[in-house]
Amino acid sequence: MSEEKFRTEEFKVEGEKLIGKIKELLHEGNIRKIIIKDKEGKTVMEVPMTFGIVGLLLAPQLAAIGAVAALLTEATVVVEKEEG
């Protein structure tokens, strides 16, 4: 068995640009989890990304992220990516 390794990256974005940044990150691939935090650092939303989630299956998560973005002026996006 191989041991899976992960790394995290953080991005600060304005609330209105949140959806665009999430879509950009999803196109890069290898994402395991997306965590959205408010400007105080509190986790607002955590979205696990299962292998093969595409298209219409992702639409409900993007709609929820859009609703969160409308409430935030500034957000931090934490992305957990698989290494390898």
PyMOL Python script that loads the backbone (N, CA, C, O; Angstrom):
from pymol import cmd

cmd.read_pdbstr("""\
ATOM      1  N   MET A   1       0.831  -1.192   0.000  1.00  0.00           N
ATOM      2  CA  MET A   1       0.000   0.000   0.000  1.00  0.00           C
ATOM      3  C   MET A   1       0.867   1.244   0.000  1.00  0.00           C
ATOM      4  O   MET A   1       1.867   1.322   0.714  1.00  0.00           O
ATOM      5  N   SER A   2       0.479   2.196  -0.793  1.00  0.00           N
ATOM      6  CA  SER A   2       1.215   3.455  -0.799  1.00  0.00           C
ATOM      7  C   SER A   2       0.527   4.440   0.135  1.00  0.00           C
ATOM      8  O   SER A   2      -0.699   4.475   0.243  1.00  0.00           O
ATOM      9  N   GLU A   3       1.337   5.227   0.794  1.00  0.00           N
ATOM     10  CA  GLU A   3       0.805   6.220   1.719  1.00  0.00           C
ATOM     11  C   GLU A   3       0.519   7.501   0.944  1.00  0.00           C
ATOM     12  O   GLU A   3       1.402   8.037   0.276  1.00  0.00           O
ATOM     13  N   GLU A   4      -0.715   7.990   1.034  1.00  0.00           N
ATOM     14  CA  GLU A   4      -1.088   9.203   0.329  1.00  0.00           C
ATOM     15  C   GLU A   4      -0.576  10.422   1.079  1.00  0.00           C
ATOM     16  O   GLU A   4      -0.625  10.483   2.307  1.00  0.00           O
ATOM     17  N   LYS A   5      -0.082  11.397   0.314  1.00  0.00           N
ATOM     18  CA  LYS A   5       0.410  12.624   0.919  1.00  0.00           C
ATOM     19  C   LYS A   5      -0.373  13.792   0.346  1.00  0.00           C
ATOM     20  O   LYS A   5      -0.754  13.801  -0.825  1.00  0.00           O
ATOM     21  N   PHE A   6      -0.603  14.775   1.204  1.00  0.00           N
ATOM     22  CA  PHE A   6      -1.375  15.939   0.814  1.00  0.00           C
ATOM     23  C   PHE A   6      -0.625  17.209   1.181  1.00  0.00           C
ATOM     24  O   PHE A   6       0.215  17.225   2.080  1.00  0.00           O
ATOM     25  N   ARG A   7      -0.952  18.263   0.464  1.00  0.00           N
ATOM     26  CA  ARG A   7      -0.410  19.580   0.798  1.00  0.00           C
ATOM     27  C   ARG A   7      -1.557  20.574   0.725  1.00  0.00           C
ATOM     28  O   ARG A   7      -2.540  20.349   0.019  1.00  0.00           O
ATOM     29  N   THR A   8      -1.430  21.658   1.446  1.00  0.00           N
ATOM     30  CA  THR A   8      -2.475  22.671   1.428  1.00  0.00           C
ATOM     31  C   THR A   8      -1.933  23.979   0.863  1.00  0.00           C
ATOM     32  O   THR A   8      -0.757  24.308   1.014  1.00  0.00           O
ATOM     33  N   GLU A   9      -2.811  24.699   0.222  1.00  0.00           N
ATOM     34  CA  GLU A   9      -2.504  26.024  -0.296  1.00  0.00           C
ATOM     35  C   GLU A   9      -3.618  26.956   0.152  1.00  0.00           C
ATOM     36  O   GLU A   9      -4.777  26.549   0.235  1.00  0.00           O
ATOM     37  N   GLU A  10      -3.270  28.200   0.440  1.00  0.00           N
ATOM     38  CA  GLU A  10      -4.268  29.194   0.855  1.00  0.00           C
ATOM     39  C   GLU A  10      -4.254  30.366  -0.109  1.00  0.00           C
ATOM     40  O   GLU A  10      -3.200  30.815  -0.560  1.00  0.00           O
ATOM     41  N   PHE A  11      -5.457  30.855  -0.415  1.00  0.00           N
ATOM     42  CA  PHE A  11      -5.622  31.999  -1.303  1.00  0.00           C
ATOM     43  C   PHE A  11      -6.598  32.969  -0.655  1.00  0.00           C
ATOM     44  O   PHE A  11      -7.670  32.563  -0.207  1.00  0.00           O
ATOM     45  N   LYS A  12      -6.238  34.244  -0.603  1.00  0.00           N
ATOM     46  CA  LYS A  12      -7.164  35.269  -0.114  1.00  0.00           C
ATOM     47  C   LYS A  12      -7.832  35.887  -1.335  1.00  0.00           C
ATOM     48  O   LYS A  12      -7.166  36.311  -2.279  1.00  0.00           O
ATOM     49  N   VAL A  13      -9.158  35.929  -1.298  1.00  0.00           N
ATOM     50  CA  VAL A  13      -9.916  36.487  -2.417  1.00  0.00           C
ATOM     51  C   VAL A  13     -11.054  37.347  -1.900  1.00  0.00           C
ATOM     52  O   VAL A  13     -11.509  37.182  -0.768  1.00  0.00           O
ATOM     53  N   GLU A  14     -11.509  38.265  -2.737  1.00  0.00           N
ATOM     54  CA  GLU A  14     -12.697  39.057  -2.416  1.00  0.00           C
ATOM     55  C   GLU A  14     -13.904  38.153  -2.627  1.00  0.00           C
ATOM     56  O   GLU A  14     -13.880  37.263  -3.478  1.00  0.00           O
ATOM     57  N   GLY A  15     -14.950  38.382  -1.855  1.00  0.00           N
ATOM     58  CA  GLY A  15     -16.141  37.550  -1.922  1.00  0.00           C
ATOM     59  C   GLY A  15     -16.700  37.391  -3.324  1.00  0.00           C
ATOM     60  O   GLY A  15     -17.131  36.306  -3.714  1.00  0.00           O
ATOM     61  N   GLU A  16     -16.689  38.487  -4.084  1.00  0.00           N
ATOM     62  CA  GLU A  16     -17.258  38.449  -5.433  1.00  0.00           C
ATOM     63  C   GLU A  16     -16.422  37.616  -6.407  1.00  0.00           C
ATOM     64  O   GLU A  16     -16.927  37.209  -7.453  1.00  0.00           O
ATOM     65  N   LYS A  17     -15.169  37.358  -6.083  1.00  0.00           N
ATOM     66  CA  LYS A  17     -14.288  36.582  -6.962  1.00  0.00           C
ATOM     67  C   LYS A  17     -14.130  35.131  -6.495  1.00  0.00           C
ATOM     68  O   LYS A  17     -13.352  34.370  -7.069  1.00  0.00           O
ATOM     69  N   LEU A  18     -14.868  34.760  -5.461  1.00  0.00           N
ATOM     70  CA  LEU A  18     -14.737  33.437  -4.857  1.00  0.00           C
ATOM     71  C   LEU A  18     -15.069  32.307  -5.832  1.00  0.00           C
ATOM     72  O   LEU A  18     -14.294  31.358  -5.958  1.00  0.00           O
ATOM     73  N   ILE A  19     -16.191  32.391  -6.513  1.00  0.00           N
ATOM     74  CA  ILE A  19     -16.604  31.337  -7.449  1.00  0.00           C
ATOM     75  C   ILE A  19     -15.573  31.163  -8.560  1.00  0.00           C
ATOM     76  O   ILE A  19     -15.222  30.038  -8.914  1.00  0.00           O
ATOM     77  N   GLY A  20     -15.094  32.264  -9.104  1.00  0.00           N
ATOM     78  CA  GLY A  20     -14.094  32.196 -10.169  1.00  0.00           C
ATOM     79  C   GLY A  20     -12.830  31.489  -9.713  1.00  0.00           C
ATOM     80  O   GLY A  20     -12.262  30.681 -10.448  1.00  0.00           O
ATOM     81  N   LYS A  21     -12.390  31.794  -8.494  1.00  0.00           N
ATOM     82  CA  LYS A  21     -11.177  31.164  -7.965  1.00  0.00           C
ATOM     83  C   LYS A  21     -11.396  29.664  -7.750  1.00  0.00           C
ATOM     84  O   LYS A  21     -10.511  28.858  -8.038  1.00  0.00           O
ATOM     85  N   ILE A  22     -12.577  29.293  -7.241  1.00  0.00           N
ATOM     86  CA  ILE A  22     -12.886  27.879  -7.015  1.00  0.00           C
ATOM     87  C   ILE A  22     -12.877  27.131  -8.348  1.00  0.00           C
ATOM     88  O   ILE A  22     -12.300  26.049  -8.446  1.00  0.00           O
ATOM     89  N   LYS A  23     -13.509  27.699  -9.367  1.00  0.00           N
ATOM     90  CA  LYS A  23     -13.540  27.046 -10.683  1.00  0.00           C
ATOM     91  C   LYS A  23     -12.130  26.899 -11.251  1.00  0.00           C
ATOM     92  O   LYS A  23     -11.791  25.867 -11.830  1.00  0.00           O
ATOM     93  N   GLU A  24     -11.320  27.930 -11.083  1.00  0.00           N
ATOM     94  CA  GLU A  24      -9.931  27.886 -11.549  1.00  0.00           C
ATOM     95  C   GLU A  24      -9.169  26.747 -10.870  1.00  0.00           C
ATOM     96  O   GLU A  24      -8.448  25.996 -11.527  1.00  0.00           O
ATOM     97  N   LEU A  25      -9.333  26.626  -9.568  1.00  0.00           N
ATOM     98  CA  LEU A  25      -8.650  25.579  -8.821  1.00  0.00           C
ATOM     99  C   LEU A  25      -9.132  24.189  -9.225  1.00  0.00           C
ATOM    100  O   LEU A  25      -8.333  23.256  -9.312  1.00  0.00           O
ATOM    101  N   LEU A  26     -10.426  24.046  -9.470  1.00  0.00           N
ATOM    102  CA  LEU A  26     -10.971  22.750  -9.869  1.00  0.00           C
ATOM    103  C   LEU A  26     -10.419  22.299 -11.213  1.00  0.00           C
ATOM    104  O   LEU A  26     -10.216  21.105 -11.431  1.00  0.00           O
ATOM    105  N   HIS A  27     -10.176  23.244 -12.114  1.00  0.00           N
ATOM    106  CA  HIS A  27      -9.609  22.897 -13.414  1.00  0.00           C
ATOM    107  C   HIS A  27      -8.172  22.406 -13.299  1.00  0.00           C
ATOM    108  O   HIS A  27      -7.701  21.648 -14.146  1.00  0.00           O
ATOM    109  N   GLU A  28      -7.470  22.840 -12.246  1.00  0.00           N
ATOM    110  CA  GLU A  28      -6.097  22.376 -12.028  1.00  0.00           C
ATOM    111  C   GLU A  28      -6.067  20.903 -11.634  1.00  0.00           C
ATOM    112  O   GLU A  28      -5.095  20.202 -11.913  1.00  0.00           O
ATOM    113  N   GLY A  29      -7.127  20.436 -10.987  1.00  0.00           N
ATOM    114  CA  GLY A  29      -7.229  19.024 -10.618  1.00  0.00           C
ATOM    115  C   GLY A  29      -6.496  18.676  -9.333  1.00  0.00           C
ATOM    116  O   GLY A  29      -5.894  19.537  -8.692  1.00  0.00           O
ATOM    117  N   ASN A  30      -6.557  17.398  -8.968  1.00  0.00           N
ATOM    118  CA  ASN A  30      -5.910  16.837  -7.774  1.00  0.00           C
ATOM    119  C   ASN A  30      -6.410  17.436  -6.463  1.00  0.00           C
ATOM    120  O   ASN A  30      -5.718  17.351  -5.448  1.00  0.00           O
ATOM    121  N   ILE A  31      -7.582  18.031  -6.465  1.00  0.00           N
ATOM    122  CA  ILE A  31      -8.096  18.643  -5.244  1.00  0.00           C
ATOM    123  C   ILE A  31      -8.881  17.618  -4.450  1.00  0.00           C
ATOM    124  O   ILE A  31      -9.735  16.913  -4.987  1.00  0.00           O
ATOM    125  N   ARG A  32      -8.584  17.547  -3.184  1.00  0.00           N
ATOM    126  CA  ARG A  32      -9.228  16.608  -2.275  1.00  0.00           C
ATOM    127  C   ARG A  32     -10.316  17.282  -1.451  1.00  0.00           C
ATOM    128  O   ARG A  32     -11.351  16.684  -1.157  1.00  0.00           O
ATOM    129  N   LYS A  33     -10.068  18.538  -1.083  1.00  0.00           N
ATOM    130  CA  LYS A  33     -11.011  19.262  -0.227  1.00  0.00           C
ATOM    131  C   LYS A  33     -10.816  20.762  -0.406  1.00  0.00           C
ATOM    132  O   LYS A  33      -9.699  21.241  -0.601  1.00  0.00           O
ATOM    133  N   ILE A  34     -11.936  21.500  -0.335  1.00  0.00           N
ATOM    134  CA  ILE A  34     -11.901  22.961  -0.370  1.00  0.00           C
ATOM    135  C   ILE A  34     -12.536  23.466   0.913  1.00  0.00           C
ATOM    136  O   ILE A  34     -13.638  23.056   1.278  1.00  0.00           O
ATOM    137  N   ILE A  35     -11.832  24.360   1.592  1.00  0.00           N
ATOM    138  CA  ILE A  35     -12.337  24.961   2.826  1.00  0.00           C
ATOM    139  C   ILE A  35     -12.398  26.468   2.598  1.00  0.00           C
ATOM    140  O   ILE A  35     -11.434  27.077   2.134  1.00  0.00           O
ATOM    141  N   ILE A  36     -13.539  27.058   2.929  1.00  0.00           N
ATOM    142  CA  ILE A  36     -13.709  28.505   2.795  1.00  0.00           C
ATOM    143  C   ILE A  36     -13.817  29.097   4.193  1.00  0.00           C
ATOM    144  O   ILE A  36     -14.634  28.671   5.010  1.00  0.00           O
ATOM    145  N   LYS A  37     -12.969  30.092   4.446  1.00  0.00           N
ATOM    146  CA  LYS A  37     -12.950  30.749   5.753  1.00  0.00           C
ATOM    147  C   LYS A  37     -13.276  32.224   5.587  1.00  0.00           C
ATOM    148  O   LYS A  37     -12.992  32.821   4.549  1.00  0.00           O
ATOM    149  N   ASP A  38     -13.879  32.809   6.627  1.00  0.00           N
ATOM    150  CA  ASP A  38     -14.149  34.246   6.591  1.00  0.00           C
ATOM    151  C   ASP A  38     -12.881  35.004   6.967  1.00  0.00           C
ATOM    152  O   ASP A  38     -11.845  34.395   7.233  1.00  0.00           O
ATOM    153  N   LYS A  39     -12.965  36.344   6.988  1.00  0.00           N
ATOM    154  CA  LYS A  39     -11.754  37.128   7.244  1.00  0.00           C
ATOM    155  C   LYS A  39     -11.213  36.977   8.665  1.00  0.00           C
ATOM    156  O   LYS A  39     -10.061  37.324   8.927  1.00  0.00           O
ATOM    157  N   GLU A  40     -12.038  36.460   9.587  1.00  0.00           N
ATOM    158  CA  GLU A  40     -11.561  36.178  10.944  1.00  0.00           C
ATOM    159  C   GLU A  40     -10.912  34.797  11.051  1.00  0.00           C
ATOM    160  O   GLU A  40     -10.369  34.445  12.098  1.00  0.00           O
ATOM    161  N   GLY A  41     -10.969  34.020   9.977  1.00  0.00           N
ATOM    162  CA  GLY A  41     -10.356  32.699   9.984  1.00  0.00           C
ATOM    163  C   GLY A  41     -11.289  31.568  10.383  1.00  0.00           C
ATOM    164  O   GLY A  41     -10.853  30.426  10.528  1.00  0.00           O
ATOM    165  N   LYS A  42     -12.574  31.874  10.562  1.00  0.00           N
ATOM    166  CA  LYS A  42     -13.550  30.838  10.917  1.00  0.00           C
ATOM    167  C   LYS A  42     -13.978  30.089   9.656  1.00  0.00           C
ATOM    168  O   LYS A  42     -14.230  30.698   8.617  1.00  0.00           O
ATOM    169  N   THR A  43     -14.057  28.771   9.761  1.00  0.00           N
ATOM    170  CA  THR A  43     -14.499  27.966   8.625  1.00  0.00           C
ATOM    171  C   THR A  43     -15.986  28.196   8.382  1.00  0.00           C
ATOM    172  O   THR A  43     -16.812  27.998   9.273  1.00  0.00           O
ATOM    173  N   VAL A  44     -16.312  28.614   7.174  1.00  0.00           N
ATOM    174  CA  VAL A  44     -17.684  28.883   6.781  1.00  0.00           C
ATOM    175  C   VAL A  44     -18.259  27.687   6.028  1.00  0.00           C
ATOM    176  O   VAL A  44     -19.441  27.369   6.153  1.00  0.00           O
ATOM    177  N   MET A  45     -17.400  27.026   5.241  1.00  0.00           N
ATOM    178  CA  MET A  45     -17.854  25.910   4.414  1.00  0.00           C
ATOM    179  C   MET A  45     -16.685  24.992   4.120  1.00  0.00           C
ATOM    180  O   MET A  45     -15.559  25.442   3.910  1.00  0.00           O
ATOM    181  N   GLU A  46     -16.966  23.704   4.109  1.00  0.00           N
ATOM    182  CA  GLU A  46     -15.965  22.697   3.784  1.00  0.00           C
ATOM    183  C   GLU A  46     -16.589  21.746   2.768  1.00  0.00           C
ATOM    184  O   GLU A  46     -17.634  21.147   3.021  1.00  0.00           O
ATOM    185  N   VAL A  47     -15.933  21.615   1.615  1.00  0.00           N
ATOM    186  CA  VAL A  47     -16.480  20.793   0.540  1.00  0.00           C
ATOM    187  C   VAL A  47     -15.473  19.716   0.159  1.00  0.00           C
ATOM    188  O   VAL A  47     -14.432  20.021  -0.422  1.00  0.00           O
ATOM    189  N   PRO A  48     -15.773  18.453   0.482  1.00  0.00           N
ATOM    190  CA  PRO A  48     -14.886  17.376   0.035  1.00  0.00           C
ATOM    191  C   PRO A  48     -15.106  17.112  -1.451  1.00  0.00           C
ATOM    192  O   PRO A  48     -16.246  17.096  -1.916  1.00  0.00           O
ATOM    193  N   MET A  49     -14.044  16.909  -2.183  1.00  0.00           N
ATOM    194  CA  MET A  49     -14.132  16.627  -3.613  1.00  0.00           C
ATOM    195  C   MET A  49     -13.810  15.150  -3.823  1.00  0.00           C
ATOM    196  O   MET A  49     -12.684  14.709  -3.592  1.00  0.00           O
ATOM    197  N   THR A  50     -14.794  14.407  -4.254  1.00  0.00           N
ATOM    198  CA  THR A  50     -14.565  12.993  -4.528  1.00  0.00           C
ATOM    199  C   THR A  50     -14.041  12.835  -5.936  1.00  0.00           C
ATOM    200  O   THR A  50     -14.332  13.656  -6.806  1.00  0.00           O
ATOM    201  N   PHE A  51     -13.281  11.799  -6.167  1.00  0.00           N
ATOM    202  CA  PHE A  51     -12.711  11.534  -7.484  1.00  0.00           C
ATOM    203  C   PHE A  51     -13.836  11.393  -8.504  1.00  0.00           C
ATOM    204  O   PHE A  51     -14.779  10.630  -8.296  1.00  0.00           O
ATOM    205  N   GLY A  52     -13.732  12.126  -9.597  1.00  0.00           N
ATOM    206  CA  GLY A  52     -14.717  12.006 -10.659  1.00  0.00           C
ATOM    207  C   GLY A  52     -15.895  12.952 -10.550  1.00  0.00           C
ATOM    208  O   GLY A  52     -16.838  12.841 -11.333  1.00  0.00           O
ATOM    209  N   ILE A  53     -15.875  13.880  -9.605  1.00  0.00           N
ATOM    210  CA  ILE A  53     -16.998  14.822  -9.493  1.00  0.00           C
ATOM    211  C   ILE A  53     -16.839  15.884 -10.583  1.00  0.00           C
ATOM    212  O   ILE A  53     -15.870  16.643 -10.593  1.00  0.00           O
ATOM    213  N   VAL A  54     -17.797  15.920 -11.487  1.00  0.00           N
ATOM    214  CA  VAL A  54     -17.719  16.840 -12.624  1.00  0.00           C
ATOM    215  C   VAL A  54     -19.105  17.353 -12.975  1.00  0.00           C
ATOM    216  O   VAL A  54     -20.120  16.824 -12.523  1.00  0.00           O
ATOM    217  N   GLY A  55     -19.119  18.392 -13.789  1.00  0.00           N
ATOM    218  CA  GLY A  55     -20.343  18.892 -14.391  1.00  0.00           C
ATOM    219  C   GLY A  55     -21.492  19.130 -13.442  1.00  0.00           C
ATOM    220  O   GLY A  55     -21.367  19.893 -12.484  1.00  0.00           O
ATOM    221  N   LEU A  56     -22.610  18.480 -13.703  1.00  0.00           N
ATOM    222  CA  LEU A  56     -23.826  18.694 -12.931  1.00  0.00           C
ATOM    223  C   LEU A  56     -23.694  18.263 -11.483  1.00  0.00           C
ATOM    224  O   LEU A  56     -24.384  18.799 -10.615  1.00  0.00           O
ATOM    225  N   LEU A  57     -22.821  17.305 -11.207  1.00  0.00           N
ATOM    226  CA  LEU A  57     -22.634  16.871  -9.823  1.00  0.00           C
ATOM    227  C   LEU A  57     -22.010  17.973  -8.978  1.00  0.00           C
ATOM    228  O   LEU A  57     -22.186  18.000  -7.760  1.00  0.00           O
ATOM    229  N   LEU A  58     -21.288  18.874  -9.616  1.00  0.00           N
ATOM    230  CA  LEU A  58     -20.625  19.959  -8.902  1.00  0.00           C
ATOM    231  C   LEU A  58     -21.531  21.179  -8.747  1.00  0.00           C
ATOM    232  O   LEU A  58     -21.261  22.041  -7.910  1.00  0.00           O
ATOM    233  N   ALA A  59     -22.588  21.265  -9.531  1.00  0.00           N
ATOM    234  CA  ALA A  59     -23.466  22.438  -9.529  1.00  0.00           C
ATOM    235  C   ALA A  59     -24.031  22.788  -8.148  1.00  0.00           C
ATOM    236  O   ALA A  59     -24.021  23.966  -7.789  1.00  0.00           O
ATOM    237  N   PRO A  60     -24.524  21.825  -7.354  1.00  0.00           N
ATOM    238  CA  PRO A  60     -25.040  22.199  -6.026  1.00  0.00           C
ATOM    239  C   PRO A  60     -23.968  22.807  -5.118  1.00  0.00           C
ATOM    240  O   PRO A  60     -24.252  23.738  -4.365  1.00  0.00           O
ATOM    241  N   GLN A  61     -22.738  22.287  -5.185  1.00  0.00           N
ATOM    242  CA  GLN A  61     -21.661  22.850  -4.371  1.00  0.00           C
ATOM    243  C   GLN A  61     -21.334  24.267  -4.808  1.00  0.00           C
ATOM    244  O   GLN A  61     -21.100  25.137  -3.968  1.00  0.00           O
ATOM    245  N   LEU A  62     -21.314  24.509  -6.118  1.00  0.00           N
ATOM    246  CA  LEU A  62     -21.022  25.856  -6.610  1.00  0.00           C
ATOM    247  C   LEU A  62     -22.133  26.833  -6.245  1.00  0.00           C
ATOM    248  O   LEU A  62     -21.857  27.998  -5.957  1.00  0.00           O
ATOM    249  N   ALA A  63     -23.368  26.383  -6.251  1.00  0.00           N
ATOM    250  CA  ALA A  63     -24.483  27.239  -5.840  1.00  0.00           C
ATOM    251  C   ALA A  63     -24.348  27.613  -4.367  1.00  0.00           C
ATOM    252  O   ALA A  63     -24.585  28.761  -3.992  1.00  0.00           O
ATOM    253  N   ALA A  64     -23.970  26.654  -3.541  1.00  0.00           N
ATOM    254  CA  ALA A  64     -23.778  26.922  -2.112  1.00  0.00           C
ATOM    255  C   ALA A  64     -22.605  27.876  -1.899  1.00  0.00           C
ATOM    256  O   ALA A  64     -22.682  28.774  -1.060  1.00  0.00           O
ATOM    257  N   ILE A  65     -21.532  27.688  -2.646  1.00  0.00           N
ATOM    258  CA  ILE A  65     -20.374  28.578  -2.542  1.00  0.00           C
ATOM    259  C   ILE A  65     -20.771  29.986  -2.977  1.00  0.00           C
ATOM    260  O   ILE A  65     -20.314  30.965  -2.388  1.00  0.00           O
ATOM    261  N   GLY A  66     -21.614  30.097  -3.997  1.00  0.00           N
ATOM    262  CA  GLY A  66     -22.099  31.399  -4.452  1.00  0.00           C
ATOM    263  C   GLY A  66     -22.886  32.108  -3.370  1.00  0.00           C
ATOM    264  O   GLY A  66     -22.755  33.320  -3.197  1.00  0.00           O
ATOM    265  N   ALA A  67     -23.702  31.363  -2.642  1.00  0.00           N
ATOM    266  CA  ALA A  67     -24.476  31.948  -1.542  1.00  0.00           C
ATOM    267  C   ALA A  67     -23.549  32.436  -0.436  1.00  0.00           C
ATOM    268  O   ALA A  67     -23.772  33.502   0.139  1.00  0.00           O
ATOM    269  N   VAL A  68     -22.520  31.665  -0.142  1.00  0.00           N
ATOM    270  CA  VAL A  68     -21.538  32.061   0.878  1.00  0.00           C
ATOM    271  C   VAL A  68     -20.794  33.308   0.407  1.00  0.00           C
ATOM    272  O   VAL A  68     -20.571  34.234   1.187  1.00  0.00           O
ATOM    273  N   ALA A  69     -20.414  33.328  -0.866  1.00  0.00           N
ATOM    274  CA  ALA A  69     -19.669  34.465  -1.416  1.00  0.00           C
ATOM    275  C   ALA A  69     -20.454  35.759  -1.298  1.00  0.00           C
ATOM    276  O   ALA A  69     -19.871  36.822  -1.088  1.00  0.00           O
ATOM    277  N   ALA A  70     -21.777  35.679  -1.432  1.00  0.00           N
ATOM    278  CA  ALA A  70     -22.614  36.868  -1.329  1.00  0.00           C
ATOM    279  C   ALA A  70     -22.571  37.466   0.072  1.00  0.00           C
ATOM    280  O   ALA A  70     -22.812  38.660   0.247  1.00  0.00           O
ATOM    281  N   LEU A  71     -22.267  36.648   1.059  1.00  0.00           N
ATOM    282  CA  LEU A  71     -22.228  37.114   2.447  1.00  0.00           C
ATOM    283  C   LEU A  71     -20.848  37.597   2.888  1.00  0.00           C
ATOM    284  O   LEU A  71     -20.729  38.287   3.900  1.00  0.00           O
ATOM    285  N   LEU A  72     -19.812  37.243   2.144  1.00  0.00           N
ATOM    286  CA  LEU A  72     -18.447  37.564   2.547  1.00  0.00           C
ATOM    287  C   LEU A  72     -17.871  38.699   1.709  1.00  0.00           C
ATOM    288  O   LEU A  72     -18.071  38.744   0.495  1.00  0.00           O
ATOM    289  N   THR A  73     -17.163  39.605   2.352  1.00  0.00           N
ATOM    290  CA  THR A  73     -16.450  40.638   1.615  1.00  0.00           C
ATOM    291  C   THR A  73     -15.036  40.167   1.297  1.00  0.00           C
ATOM    292  O   THR A  73     -14.440  40.576   0.300  1.00  0.00           O
ATOM    293  N   GLU A  74     -14.512  39.307   2.154  1.00  0.00           N
ATOM    294  CA  GLU A  74     -13.171  38.766   1.977  1.00  0.00           C
ATOM    295  C   GLU A  74     -13.180  37.327   2.474  1.00  0.00           C
ATOM    296  O   GLU A  74     -13.797  37.022   3.494  1.00  0.00           O
ATOM    297  N   ALA A  75     -12.500  36.449   1.758  1.00  0.00           N
ATOM    298  CA  ALA A  75     -12.483  35.046   2.151  1.00  0.00           C
ATOM    299  C   ALA A  75     -11.096  34.459   1.928  1.00  0.00           C
ATOM    300  O   ALA A  75     -10.304  34.965   1.132  1.00  0.00           O
ATOM    301  N   THR A  76     -10.830  33.398   2.639  1.00  0.00           N
ATOM    302  CA  THR A  76      -9.619  32.625   2.428  1.00  0.00           C
ATOM    303  C   THR A  76     -10.052  31.248   1.943  1.00  0.00           C
ATOM    304  O   THR A  76     -10.881  30.592   2.573  1.00  0.00           O
ATOM    305  N   VAL A  77      -9.490  30.819   0.830  1.00  0.00           N
ATOM    306  CA  VAL A  77      -9.776  29.505   0.285  1.00  0.00           C
ATOM    307  C   VAL A  77      -8.582  28.614   0.598  1.00  0.00           C
ATOM    308  O   VAL A  77      -7.457  28.894   0.183  1.00  0.00           O
ATOM    309  N   VAL A  78      -8.840  27.546   1.329  1.00  0.00           N
ATOM    310  CA  VAL A  78      -7.798  26.580   1.649  1.00  0.00           C
ATOM    311  C   VAL A  78      -8.074  25.345   0.803  1.00  0.00           C
ATOM    312  O   VAL A  78      -9.163  24.774   0.858  1.00  0.00           O
ATOM    313  N   VAL A  79      -7.089  24.941   0.026  1.00  0.00           N
ATOM    314  CA  VAL A  79      -7.239  23.809  -0.868  1.00  0.00           C
ATOM    315  C   VAL A  79      -6.296  22.702  -0.423  1.00  0.00           C
ATOM    316  O   VAL A  79      -5.097  22.924  -0.254  1.00  0.00           O
ATOM    317  N   GLU A  80      -6.844  21.515  -0.236  1.00  0.00           N
ATOM    318  CA  GLU A  80      -6.028  20.347   0.088  1.00  0.00           C
ATOM    319  C   GLU A  80      -5.848  19.564  -1.195  1.00  0.00           C
ATOM    320  O   GLU A  80      -6.824  19.113  -1.795  1.00  0.00           O
ATOM    321  N   LYS A  81      -4.598  19.398  -1.619  1.00  0.00           N
ATOM    322  CA  LYS A  81      -4.303  18.717  -2.880  1.00  0.00           C
ATOM    323  C   LYS A  81      -3.514  17.439  -2.620  1.00  0.00           C
ATOM    324  O   LYS A  81      -2.756  17.337  -1.655  1.00  0.00           O
ATOM    325  N   GLU A  82      -3.713  16.479  -3.500  1.00  0.00           N
ATOM    326  CA  GLU A  82      -2.945  15.240  -3.433  1.00  0.00           C
ATOM    327  C   GLU A  82      -1.593  15.487  -4.075  1.00  0.00           C
ATOM    328  O   GLU A  82      -1.500  16.160  -5.102  1.00  0.00           O
ATOM    329  N   GLU A  83      -0.561  14.952  -3.482  1.00  0.00           N
ATOM    330  CA  GLU A  83       0.765  15.026  -4.085  1.00  0.00           C
ATOM    331  C   GLU A  83       1.016  13.713  -4.794  1.00  0.00           C
ATOM    332  O   GLU A  83       0.563  12.653  -4.363  1.00  0.00           O
ATOM    333  N   GLY A  84       1.755  13.806  -5.901  1.00  0.00           N
ATOM    334  CA  GLY A  84       2.076  12.563  -6.575  1.00  0.00           C
ATOM    335  C   GLY A  84       1.854  12.604  -7.975  1.00  0.00           C
ATOM    336  O   GLY A  84       2.088  11.612  -8.666  1.00  0.00           O
TER     337      GLY A  84
END
""", "prot")
cmd.dss("prot")
cmd.show_as("cartoon", "prot")
cmd.util.cbc("prot")
cmd.orient("prot")
